[in-house]
Every structure is written in structure tokens, then in C-alpha cells.
Amino acid sequence: MDFTPILAAIFLTIAAWFAWRYFKLRRDVDEYASRLRGQNLETDIKELENLSSAIASIVALRNTEYAALDAERARLAAVLEQMTDGVLIADAQGIIQFANPAAGRLFQTSQPLHRRITEIIRHHQLVEAWRRCQQTRQLQSETVEVPTRHQYLQLVVVPDQNSSGTLLLAQDLTRIRRLETVRRDFISNLSHELRTPLASLKALTETLQDGALDDPPAARRFIDQIQIEVDALSQMVTELLELSRIESGRLSLDLQPVSPSDLLTSACKRMKLQAERAGLTLRVECPQDLPRVMVDSQRLEQVLVNLIHNAVKFTKPGGEVVLGGEAGPGEVRFAVRDTGIGIPADEIPRIFERFYRVEKSRAGSGTGLGLSIARHIVEAHKGKIWAESMEGQGSTFYFTIPL
């Protein structure tokens, strides 16, 4: 069979279709060109360029704002990270959404996030403060003592005005409370120390005015007693001024290389007579080859004399006071050991406070400032001072001086 006519027909059909597509495309191009010739292309291009510039400016402005926001967020995160106060943010259901490291330390938890406030705070008064804030939507504050940790905590709960959540600020007031206690005790002890000699002076002067002046032997005894009380007041004022000068940083030290053995021997000689009058043995146990220390020998001898004076005052006749020294790692450790009445364990942490005196020693003489002055002098030498004692078995006061 001859397929030539059929193939020719197919070829003509395909050629006709391509011709139609060509002329249609050409017509469409001509129409588009006609439309373009009727428009102002330069104006359209300028408008597009202006629009593009405006969009670019908006994008740049937004990028600048986002960068500033990120920087502000980073600064806020750094502040919250370094704060000593605990910060918690909770939602309306009391689920913690944010907590800084200080909050974890204050409430003794390593993972407070996504837990309930009642689980983290664990103190009914603080939880009640949070609940009151949730109910009233007003700021609430509560201060409590945590006896198990010897800690005072203050919780401030602030409502979030944009949501039903709350911000909780926890502050550790333990150190402030302790300072308040020290201040109250200082005022109380100072009043007590001043009241006794002033009352004695008043009584003595009234007795003299009532006729004791006409009795020369009695008048002499009263005047001698007045002199003793005045000397006590003068010593108290002198020590208070010295303590104030030391605590204000105005203590100047004349540092010189000194042998620890010579320092202990010198202090022992100064207090030897007082120890003998009290019926005590005072001696030095210190190697001669200890390394020299850079100290103000006059100030450090003052520390030793204060410690020896206390040891003599609270040791019964027949006892002994031993002065010692030994080398330690990068330091020399001095010790004043006695066989006296000892100090109760709960009193030891406070014996270096101004005017603080153990109850058993209140009847004794002294201003109650000696140990406080000793502590400041030792610390001015970059050293440490502490005491170890058992009631009825004596006390040992140590202090170290770095080499």
C-alpha cells in the first residue's frame, strides 16, 4: 500500500499548525508593543525604584530595631544572671516560666522551671502572699524566717498588668538582720558599760556632798574610787576612738621584720607581773628558728597583751597561760592558751564583736572592746583570728600572720 499521500497530508497539517502559531505569536507581540508605546515607561520605572528604596529603608529600620531589641534582651539577661536577688515569673496557673540562678540558690532547687510555685517556695506565708496577689492583683510583700537554714527571706509579688501572671522577687535579708542585731547589741552594751561607772560616780559625789568631805580618810577613799571610774571611762573612750579609726581604714602600720619568738617574749614580760599577782604561770613555748614576719610590732604586741589579759582574768589561781608560735604553709600561727573557765560554744562566734561579753564574764572589769580591736589589727596584717574553747577546760586564741 502506498503511504505517500497520507504522509503528505500529515506534513501539510503540521506545517499549517506551525504557521498559525507563528502568526498568532507575532500578532500578540505587535499588540503588546502597541500598548507599551501608549505608556510612560520612564515614570513607571522611577516609581518602581522609589518603591524599592522605601522597602529597603523599612527593612533596614526593622533590622536596626531587631538588633537593638536583641542587645537590650542580652543586657537584661546578663543583669538577671548576675543578680543576687531571686526572680521568678509565673503564669496564671502558678507554673514558673522563668527563673534566674539566684532564685534556684535561695530556694535550694536546681530546676525550678515548669514547676508550681508551691513546690519551689515551700513556705506557707510566702505562698499566701502569691495567692493574695493573684486574687487582688495588687503588689504583696512578706518577710519570713526559715529556722532550718537560719535565713530571713523577703518575697515581693508583683502582678503582670498585661496577663494573669506574676513576677516574684526574693531577697535574702539574713546579713541585714544580723547587722541590725549587732547594732542593737552595740547600743545596749554601750549603754550598759556607761551606766555602771556613771552611777558609781554619781553615788560617790553625792556621798561626798552629804558630809564625807568632813572625814578626810573616807573622802580620800571616795576620791580614789572616783579616779578609778574616771580612768575606766577614759580608757573606754580611747578604745572607742581607736576602734573607730581602725574601722574607717585610717590605721597606719609600721611594718618591720620581727622574730615571732621575740614578739611573744616581749608580750610575756609586759604581763608577767599581772599573771603572778593572779597566782598564774605565764610562759612562752616557741621555736627560735621561726621565719621572721613583716608586722607592726607595737600593734601586734597590743593584740597579744589583750589576749593575755583576758586569759589571766578568766583563769583561776594555780592555772597557767602559755604563749606559742609555729610555722604553717606561708604563715606563722600564734596562740594564747589558758586553763580558765572556757567559753560556751554558742558564744564563740560573737566574742569579737564590739562590747560583746560572755554572760559569765560580765562581772569582770574591762570595756569589751579588746577582742574587737585585736581582730581589726590582725586583719589589717592580712591575717585571721579565731578561738577554740570548751567550758571548764580553758580556751585557746589563735591568729595567723602571712609570711
VOVEXVO-248119 format. One record per residue (C-alpha): residue in three letters; x negated, y, z; residue number from 0. Coordinates in steps of 0.2 Angstrom, whole numbers, plus 5000, padded with zeros to 4 digits. Example, Ala and Ser with C-alpha at 12.3 -4.5 7.8 and 13.67 -1.06 7.14 Angstrom:
<sites>
<site 'ala'; <4938; 4978; 5039>; 0>
<site 'ser'; <4932; 4995; 5036>; 1>
</sites>
This chain:
<sites>
<site 'met'; <5000; 5000; 5000>; 0>
<site 'asp'; <4993; 5017; 4996>; 1>
<site 'phe'; <4992; 5029; 5011>; 2>
<site 'thr'; <4986; 5044; 5002>; 3>
<site 'pro'; <5002; 5053; 5001>; 4>
<site 'ile'; <5006; 5051; 5019>; 5>
<site 'leu'; <4988; 5057; 5024>; 6>
<site 'ala'; <4990; 5072; 5013>; 7>
<site 'ala'; <5007; 5076; 5021>; 8>
<site 'ile'; <4999; 5075; 5039>; 9>
<site 'phe'; <4985; 5085; 5034>; 10>
<site 'leu'; <4996; 5099; 5027>; 11>
<site 'thr'; <5007; 5099; 5043>; 12>
<site 'ile'; <4992; 5101; 5054>; 13>
<site 'ala'; <4985; 5115; 5043>; 14>
<site 'ala'; <5002; 5124; 5044>; 15>
<site 'trp'; <5002; 5122; 5063>; 16>
<site 'phe'; <4985; 5130; 5065>; 17>
<site 'ala'; <4989; 5144; 5053>; 18>
<site 'trp'; <5005; 5148; 5063>; 19>
<site 'arg'; <4995; 5148; 5080>; 20>
<site 'tyr'; <4981; 5159; 5072>; 21>
<site 'phe'; <4994; 5172; 5065>; 22>
<site 'lys'; <5003; 5172; 5082>; 23>
<site 'leu'; <4987; 5175; 5092>; 24>
<site 'arg'; <4982; 5189; 5080>; 25>
<site 'arg'; <4999; 5197; 5082>; 26>
<site 'asp'; <4998; 5196; 5101>; 27>
<site 'val'; <4981; 5204; 5101>; 28>
<site 'asp'; <4987; 5218; 5090>; 29>
<site 'glu'; <5002; 5221; 5101>; 30>
<site 'tyr'; <4990; 5221; 5117>; 31>
<site 'ala'; <4979; 5233; 5108>; 32>
<site 'ser'; <4993; 5245; 5104>; 33>
<site 'arg'; <4998; 5245; 5122>; 34>
<site 'leu'; <4981; 5249; 5128>; 35>
<site 'arg'; <4980; 5263; 5115>; 36>
<site 'gly'; <4995; 5271; 5124>; 37>
<site 'gln'; <4987; 5271; 5141>; 38>
<site 'asn'; <4974; 5282; 5150>; 39>
<site 'leu'; <4961; 5269; 5154>; 40>
<site 'glu'; <4949; 5281; 5162>; 41>
<site 'thr'; <4962; 5286; 5175>; 42>
<site 'asp'; <4966; 5268; 5179>; 43>
<site 'ile'; <4948; 5264; 5182>; 44>
<site 'lys'; <4945; 5279; 5193>; 45>
<site 'glu'; <4960; 5274; 5204>; 46>
<site 'leu'; <4954; 5256; 5205>; 47>
<site 'glu'; <4936; 5262; 5210>; 48>
<site 'asn'; <4944; 5274; 5223>; 49>
<site 'leu'; <4955; 5259; 5230>; 50>
<site 'ser'; <4939; 5248; 5230>; 51>
<site 'ser'; <4929; 5261; 5240>; 52>
<site 'ala'; <4944; 5263; 5253>; 53>
<site 'ile'; <4945; 5245; 5255>; 54>
<site 'ala'; <4926; 5244; 5258>; 55>
<site 'ser'; <4927; 5258; 5271>; 56>
<site 'ile'; <4941; 5249; 5280>; 57>
<site 'val'; <4931; 5233; 5280>; 58>
<site 'ala'; <4915; 5242; 5286>; 59>
<site 'leu'; <4925; 5251; 5300>; 60>
<site 'arg'; <4933; 5234; 5306>; 61>
<site 'asn'; <4916; 5226; 5306>; 62>
<site 'thr'; <4909; 5240; 5317>; 63>
<site 'glu'; <4924; 5239; 5329>; 64>
<site 'tyr'; <4922; 5220; 5330>; 65>
<site 'ala'; <4903; 5222; 5333>; 66>
<site 'ala'; <4907; 5235; 5347>; 67>
<site 'leu'; <4920; 5223; 5354>; 68>
<site 'asp'; <4908; 5208; 5354>; 69>
<site 'ala'; <4895; 5219; 5363>; 70>
<site 'glu'; <4907; 5225; 5376>; 71>
<site 'arg'; <4913; 5207; 5379>; 72>
<site 'ala'; <4895; 5202; 5381>; 73>
<site 'arg'; <4891; 5216; 5394>; 74>
<site 'leu'; <4907; 5211; 5403>; 75>
<site 'ala'; <4902; 5193; 5403>; 76>
<site 'ala'; <4885; 5197; 5410>; 77>
<site 'val'; <4892; 5208; 5424>; 78>
<site 'leu'; <4904; 5194; 5429>; 79>
<site 'glu'; <4890; 5181; 5428>; 80>
<site 'gln'; <4879; 5191; 5440>; 81>
<site 'met'; <4892; 5197; 5452>; 82>
<site 'thr'; <4891; 5191; 5470>; 83>
<site 'asp'; <4910; 5193; 5472>; 84>
<site 'gly'; <4920; 5179; 5465>; 85>
<site 'val'; <4933; 5182; 5451>; 86>
<site 'leu'; <4947; 5171; 5446>; 87>
<site 'ile'; <4960; 5173; 5433>; 88>
<site 'ala'; <4976; 5163; 5434>; 89>
<site 'asp'; <4991; 5161; 5423>; 90>
<site 'ala'; <5009; 5162; 5429>; 91>
<site 'gln'; <5009; 5144; 5435>; 92>
<site 'gly'; <4994; 5147; 5445>; 93>
<site 'ile'; <4982; 5137; 5434>; 94>
<site 'ile'; <4964; 5145; 5433>; 95>
<site 'gln'; <4959; 5151; 5416>; 96>
<site 'phe'; <4943; 5160; 5421>; 97>
<site 'ala'; <4931; 5159; 5435>; 98>
<site 'asn'; <4913; 5166; 5437>; 99>
<site 'pro'; <4899; 5157; 5445>; 100>
<site 'ala'; <4901; 5167; 5462>; 101>
<site 'ala'; <4919; 5160; 5464>; 102>
<site 'gly'; <4913; 5142; 5462>; 103>
<site 'arg'; <4900; 5146; 5476>; 104>
<site 'leu'; <4912; 5154; 5488>; 105>
<site 'phe'; <4925; 5141; 5486>; 106>
<site 'gln'; <4912; 5127; 5485>; 107>
<site 'thr'; <4918; 5119; 5469>; 108>
<site 'ser'; <4908; 5116; 5453>; 109>
<site 'gln'; <4923; 5115; 5441>; 110>
<site 'pro'; <4937; 5127; 5445>; 111>
<site 'leu'; <4944; 5129; 5428>; 112>
<site 'his'; <4961; 5122; 5423>; 113>
<site 'arg'; <4965; 5118; 5441>; 114>
<site 'arg'; <4978; 5125; 5453>; 115>
<site 'ile'; <4974; 5140; 5464>; 116>
<site 'thr'; <4980; 5130; 5479>; 117>
<site 'glu'; <4967; 5116; 5475>; 118>
<site 'ile'; <4952; 5129; 5474>; 119>
<site 'ile'; <4956; 5141; 5488>; 120>
<site 'arg'; <4962; 5128; 5501>; 121>
<site 'his'; <4967; 5141; 5514>; 122>
<site 'his'; <4985; 5144; 5518>; 123>
<site 'gln'; <4983; 5163; 5522>; 124>
<site 'leu'; <4974; 5166; 5505>; 125>
<site 'val'; <4987; 5155; 5496>; 126>
<site 'glu'; <5001; 5165; 5504>; 127>
<site 'ala'; <4993; 5181; 5498>; 128>
<site 'trp'; <4993; 5175; 5480>; 129>
<site 'arg'; <5011; 5169; 5481>; 130>
<site 'arg'; <5016; 5186; 5488>; 131>
<site 'cys'; <5008; 5195; 5473>; 132>
<site 'gln'; <5017; 5183; 5462>; 133>
<site 'gln'; <5034; 5187; 5470>; 134>
<site 'thr'; <5032; 5206; 5472>; 135>
<site 'arg'; <5020; 5210; 5458>; 136>
<site 'gln'; <5010; 5221; 5469>; 137>
<site 'leu'; <4992; 5221; 5475>; 138>
<site 'gln'; <4989; 5210; 5490>; 139>
<site 'ser'; <4974; 5208; 5502>; 140>
<site 'glu'; <4970; 5195; 5515>; 141>
<site 'thr'; <4954; 5193; 5526>; 142>
<site 'val'; <4952; 5176; 5535>; 143>
<site 'glu'; <4938; 5167; 5545>; 144>
<site 'val'; <4933; 5150; 5539>; 145>
<site 'pro'; <4926; 5142; 5555>; 146>
<site 'thr'; <4919; 5126; 5547>; 147>
<site 'arg'; <4907; 5137; 5537>; 148>
<site 'his'; <4905; 5152; 5549>; 149>
<site 'gln'; <4911; 5163; 5535>; 150>
<site 'tyr'; <4923; 5178; 5533>; 151>
<site 'leu'; <4932; 5179; 5516>; 152>
<site 'gln'; <4942; 5193; 5509>; 153>
<site 'leu'; <4954; 5190; 5494>; 154>
<site 'val'; <4961; 5204; 5484>; 155>
<site 'val'; <4975; 5198; 5472>; 156>
<site 'val'; <4980; 5210; 5458>; 157>
<site 'pro'; <4995; 5207; 5446>; 158>
<site 'asp'; <4992; 5207; 5427>; 159>
<site 'gln'; <5004; 5220; 5421>; 160>
<site 'asn'; <5004; 5213; 5403>; 161>
<site 'ser'; <5008; 5195; 5408>; 162>
<site 'ser'; <5014; 5185; 5424>; 163>
<site 'gly'; <4996; 5180; 5428>; 164>
<site 'thr'; <4985; 5187; 5442>; 165>
<site 'leu'; <4967; 5192; 5445>; 166>
<site 'leu'; <4959; 5186; 5461>; 167>
<site 'leu'; <4944; 5195; 5468>; 168>
<site 'ala'; <4935; 5185; 5483>; 169>
<site 'gln'; <4922; 5194; 5493>; 170>
<site 'asp'; <4910; 5186; 5507>; 171>
<site 'leu'; <4911; 5198; 5522>; 172>
<site 'thr'; <4900; 5187; 5533>; 173>
<site 'arg'; <4885; 5198; 5533>; 174>
<site 'ile'; <4895; 5214; 5536>; 175>
<site 'arg'; <4904; 5206; 5550>; 176>
<site 'arg'; <4888; 5201; 5558>; 177>
<site 'leu'; <4881; 5219; 5556>; 178>
<site 'glu'; <4897; 5225; 5564>; 179>
<site 'thr'; <4894; 5213; 5579>; 180>
<site 'val'; <4876; 5219; 5580>; 181>
<site 'arg'; <4881; 5237; 5580>; 182>
<site 'arg'; <4894; 5234; 5594>; 183>
<site 'asp'; <4882; 5225; 5604>; 184>
<site 'phe'; <4869; 5238; 5602>; 185>
<site 'ile'; <4881; 5252; 5608>; 186>
<site 'ser'; <4887; 5241; 5623>; 187>
<site 'asn'; <4869; 5236; 5628>; 188>
<site 'leu'; <4863; 5254; 5626>; 189>
<site 'ser'; <4877; 5260; 5637>; 190>
<site 'his'; <4873; 5246; 5650>; 191>
<site 'glu'; <4855; 5250; 5650>; 192>
<site 'leu'; <4858; 5269; 5653>; 193>
<site 'arg'; <4872; 5267; 5665>; 194>
<site 'thr'; <4861; 5257; 5678>; 195>
<site 'pro'; <4847; 5270; 5680>; 196>
<site 'leu'; <4858; 5285; 5679>; 197>
<site 'ala'; <4870; 5278; 5693>; 198>
<site 'ser'; <4855; 5274; 5703>; 199>
<site 'leu'; <4848; 5292; 5701>; 200>
<site 'lys'; <4865; 5299; 5705>; 201>
<site 'ala'; <4866; 5289; 5721>; 202>
<site 'leu'; <4848; 5294; 5726>; 203>
<site 'thr'; <4851; 5313; 5723>; 204>
<site 'glu'; <4867; 5313; 5732>; 205>
<site 'thr'; <4859; 5304; 5747>; 206>
<site 'leu'; <4845; 5317; 5747>; 207>
<site 'gln'; <4858; 5331; 5747>; 208>
<site 'asp'; <4868; 5323; 5761>; 209>
<site 'gly'; <4853; 5325; 5773>; 210>
<site 'ala'; <4840; 5313; 5768>; 211>
<site 'leu'; <4829; 5328; 5764>; 212>
<site 'asp'; <4828; 5331; 5783>; 213>
<site 'asp'; <4820; 5314; 5786>; 214>
<site 'pro'; <4803; 5315; 5777>; 215>
<site 'pro'; <4799; 5296; 5777>; 216>
<site 'ala'; <4816; 5292; 5770>; 217>
<site 'ala'; <4815; 5307; 5757>; 218>
<site 'arg'; <4798; 5300; 5751>; 219>
<site 'arg'; <4806; 5283; 5748>; 220>
<site 'phe'; <4820; 5290; 5738>; 221>
<site 'ile'; <4809; 5302; 5728>; 222>
<site 'asp'; <4798; 5287; 5724>; 223>
<site 'gln'; <4813; 5277; 5718>; 224>
<site 'ile'; <4819; 5292; 5708>; 225>
<site 'gln'; <4801; 5292; 5700>; 226>
<site 'ile'; <4803; 5273; 5696>; 227>
<site 'glu'; <4820; 5276; 5687>; 228>
<site 'val'; <4814; 5291; 5678>; 229>
<site 'asp'; <4799; 5281; 5671>; 230>
<site 'ala'; <4811; 5267; 5666>; 231>
<site 'leu'; <4822; 5279; 5656>; 232>
<site 'ser'; <4806; 5287; 5649>; 233>
<site 'gln'; <4800; 5270; 5643>; 234>
<site 'met'; <4817; 5266; 5635>; 235>
<site 'val'; <4817; 5282; 5626>; 236>
<site 'thr'; <4799; 5280; 5620>; 237>
<site 'glu'; <4803; 5262; 5614>; 238>
<site 'leu'; <4818; 5268; 5605>; 239>
<site 'leu'; <4809; 5281; 5596>; 240>
<site 'glu'; <4795; 5269; 5591>; 241>
<site 'leu'; <4808; 5256; 5585>; 242>
<site 'ser'; <4817; 5270; 5575>; 243>
<site 'arg'; <4800; 5274; 5567>; 244>
<site 'ile'; <4796; 5256; 5563>; 245>
<site 'glu'; <4813; 5253; 5556>; 246>
<site 'ser'; <4813; 5268; 5545>; 247>
<site 'gly'; <4797; 5262; 5537>; 248>
<site 'arg'; <4786; 5276; 5545>; 249>
<site 'leu'; <4774; 5263; 5554>; 250>
<site 'ser'; <4756; 5265; 5548>; 251>
<site 'leu'; <4744; 5251; 5551>; 252>
<site 'asp'; <4725; 5252; 5553>; 253>
<site 'leu'; <4720; 5235; 5545>; 254>
<site 'gln'; <4704; 5228; 5550>; 255>
<site 'pro'; <4696; 5210; 5550>; 256>
<site 'val'; <4699; 5203; 5568>; 257>
<site 'ser'; <4695; 5187; 5575>; 258>
<site 'pro'; <4711; 5178; 5582>; 259>
<site 'ser'; <4701; 5172; 5597>; 260>
<site 'asp'; <4695; 5190; 5602>; 261>
<site 'leu'; <4713; 5196; 5600>; 262>
<site 'leu'; <4720; 5183; 5611>; 263>
<site 'thr'; <4706; 5186; 5624>; 264>
<site 'ser'; <4709; 5204; 5624>; 265>
<site 'ala'; <4728; 5202; 5627>; 266>
<site 'cys'; <4724; 5189; 5641>; 267>
<site 'lys'; <4713; 5201; 5650>; 268>
<site 'arg'; <4726; 5215; 5650>; 269>
<site 'met'; <4739; 5204; 5658>; 270>
<site 'lys'; <4728; 5194; 5669>; 271>
<site 'leu'; <4732; 5204; 5685>; 272>
<site 'gln'; <4751; 5204; 5682>; 273>
<site 'ala'; <4750; 5185; 5680>; 274>
<site 'glu'; <4740; 5182; 5696>; 275>
<site 'arg'; <4752; 5193; 5706>; 276>
<site 'ala'; <4767; 5182; 5699>; 277>
<site 'gly'; <4757; 5166; 5705>; 278>
<site 'leu'; <4754; 5160; 5687>; 279>
<site 'thr'; <4739; 5154; 5677>; 280>
<site 'leu'; <4736; 5163; 5661>; 281>
<site 'arg'; <4723; 5156; 5649>; 282>
<site 'val'; <4718; 5155; 5631>; 283>
<site 'glu'; <4716; 5139; 5620>; 284>
<site 'cys'; <4710; 5145; 5603>; 285>
<site 'pro'; <4695; 5139; 5592>; 286>
<site 'gln'; <4681; 5151; 5590>; 287>
<site 'asp'; <4679; 5147; 5571>; 288>
<site 'leu'; <4697; 5153; 5565>; 289>
<site 'pro'; <4696; 5164; 5550>; 290>
<site 'arg'; <4697; 5182; 5553>; 291>
<site 'val'; <4714; 5191; 5549>; 292>
<site 'met'; <4717; 5208; 5542>; 293>
<site 'val'; <4728; 5216; 5556>; 294>
<site 'asp'; <4730; 5232; 5566>; 295>
<site 'ser'; <4723; 5225; 5582>; 296>
<site 'gln'; <4731; 5238; 5593>; 297>
<site 'arg'; <4748; 5234; 5586>; 298>
<site 'leu'; <4746; 5215; 5586>; 299>
<site 'glu'; <4740; 5216; 5604>; 300>
<site 'gln'; <4755; 5225; 5608>; 301>
<site 'val'; <4765; 5210; 5602>; 302>
<site 'leu'; <4755; 5198; 5612>; 303>
<site 'val'; <4757; 5209; 5628>; 304>
<site 'asn'; <4776; 5209; 5625>; 305>
<site 'leu'; <4777; 5191; 5623>; 306>
<site 'ile'; <4766; 5188; 5639>; 307>
<site 'his'; <4776; 5200; 5649>; 308>
<site 'asn'; <4792; 5190; 5645>; 309>
<site 'ala'; <4783; 5174; 5649>; 310>
<site 'val'; <4777; 5180; 5666>; 311>
<site 'lys'; <4794; 5187; 5670>; 312>
<site 'phe'; <4804; 5171; 5667>; 313>
<site 'thr'; <4791; 5159; 5674>; 314>
<site 'lys'; <4792; 5153; 5692>; 315>
<site 'pro'; <4776; 5154; 5703>; 316>
<site 'gly'; <4765; 5139; 5700>; 317>
<site 'gly'; <4768; 5139; 5682>; 318>
<site 'glu'; <4757; 5143; 5668>; 319>
<site 'val'; <4756; 5154; 5652>; 320>
<site 'val'; <4745; 5148; 5638>; 321>
<site 'leu'; <4739; 5158; 5623>; 322>
<site 'gly'; <4735; 5148; 5607>; 323>
<site 'gly'; <4730; 5150; 5589>; 324>
<site 'glu'; <4727; 5138; 5575>; 325>
<site 'ala'; <4724; 5139; 5556>; 326>
<site 'gly'; <4738; 5135; 5544>; 327>
<site 'pro'; <4740; 5135; 5525>; 328>
<site 'gly'; <4735; 5153; 5520>; 329>
<site 'glu'; <4739; 5159; 5538>; 330>
<site 'val'; <4734; 5159; 5556>; 331>
<site 'arg'; <4748; 5154; 5569>; 332>
<site 'phe'; <4748; 5162; 5586>; 333>
<site 'ala'; <4758; 5155; 5601>; 334>
<site 'val'; <4763; 5161; 5618>; 335>
<site 'arg'; <4769; 5145; 5628>; 336>
<site 'asp'; <4776; 5146; 5646>; 337>
<site 'thr'; <4784; 5134; 5658>; 338>
<site 'gly'; <4798; 5145; 5663>; 339>
<site 'ile'; <4817; 5144; 5663>; 340>
<site 'gly'; <4819; 5142; 5645>; 341>
<site 'ile'; <4832; 5150; 5633>; 342>
<site 'pro'; <4849; 5142; 5629>; 343>
<site 'ala'; <4849; 5135; 5611>; 344>
<site 'asp'; <4864; 5147; 5605>; 345>
<site 'glu'; <4855; 5162; 5612>; 346>
<site 'ile'; <4839; 5159; 5602>; 347>
<site 'pro'; <4844; 5167; 5585>; 348>
<site 'arg'; <4849; 5183; 5594>; 349>
<site 'ile'; <4834; 5186; 5606>; 350>
<site 'phe'; <4825; 5198; 5593>; 351>
<site 'glu'; <4840; 5210; 5592>; 352>
<site 'arg'; <4839; 5227; 5600>; 353>
<site 'phe'; <4844; 5227; 5618>; 354>
<site 'tyr'; <4849; 5209; 5617>; 355>
<site 'arg'; <4845; 5199; 5633>; 356>
<site 'val'; <4849; 5182; 5638>; 357>
<site 'glu'; <4863; 5182; 5652>; 358>
<site 'lys'; <4851; 5173; 5664>; 359>
<site 'ser'; <4838; 5187; 5662>; 360>
<site 'arg'; <4850; 5202; 5664>; 361>
<site 'ala'; <4845; 5205; 5682>; 362>
<site 'gly'; <4827; 5206; 5677>; 363>
<site 'ser'; <4818; 5223; 5673>; 364>
<site 'gly'; <4814; 5228; 5655>; 365>
<site 'thr'; <4823; 5238; 5641>; 366>
<site 'gly'; <4827; 5223; 5630>; 367>
<site 'leu'; <4818; 5231; 5615>; 368>
<site 'gly'; <4801; 5222; 5617>; 369>
<site 'leu'; <4805; 5207; 5606>; 370>
<site 'ser'; <4813; 5218; 5593>; 371>
<site 'ile'; <4798; 5229; 5592>; 372>
<site 'ala'; <4787; 5213; 5591>; 373>
<site 'arg'; <4797; 5207; 5576>; 374>
<site 'his'; <4795; 5223; 5566>; 375>
<site 'ile'; <4777; 5224; 5569>; 376>
<site 'val'; <4774; 5206; 5564>; 377>
<site 'glu'; <4785; 5208; 5548>; 378>
<site 'ala'; <4775; 5224; 5544>; 379>
<site 'his'; <4760; 5212; 5543>; 380>
<site 'lys'; <4770; 5201; 5531>; 381>
<site 'gly'; <4771; 5188; 5545>; 382>
<site 'lys'; <4785; 5178; 5553>; 383>
<site 'ile'; <4790; 5177; 5572>; 384>
<site 'trp'; <4802; 5164; 5580>; 385>
<site 'ala'; <4805; 5155; 5596>; 386>
<site 'glu'; <4807; 5137; 5602>; 387>
<site 'ser'; <4814; 5133; 5619>; 388>
<site 'met'; <4823; 5121; 5630>; 389>
<site 'glu'; <4832; 5126; 5646>; 390>
<site 'gly'; <4822; 5122; 5661>; 391>
<site 'gln'; <4807; 5116; 5651>; 392>
<site 'gly'; <4799; 5133; 5645>; 393>
<site 'ser'; <4798; 5142; 5629>; 394>
<site 'thr'; <4786; 5145; 5615>; 395>
<site 'phe'; <4785; 5160; 5604>; 396>
<site 'tyr'; <4776; 5159; 5588>; 397>
<site 'phe'; <4771; 5171; 5575>; 398>
<site 'thr'; <4760; 5170; 5559>; 399>
<site 'ile'; <4748; 5182; 5550>; 400>
<site 'pro'; <4744; 5178; 5532>; 401>
<site 'leu'; <4725; 5177; 5528>; 402>
</sites>
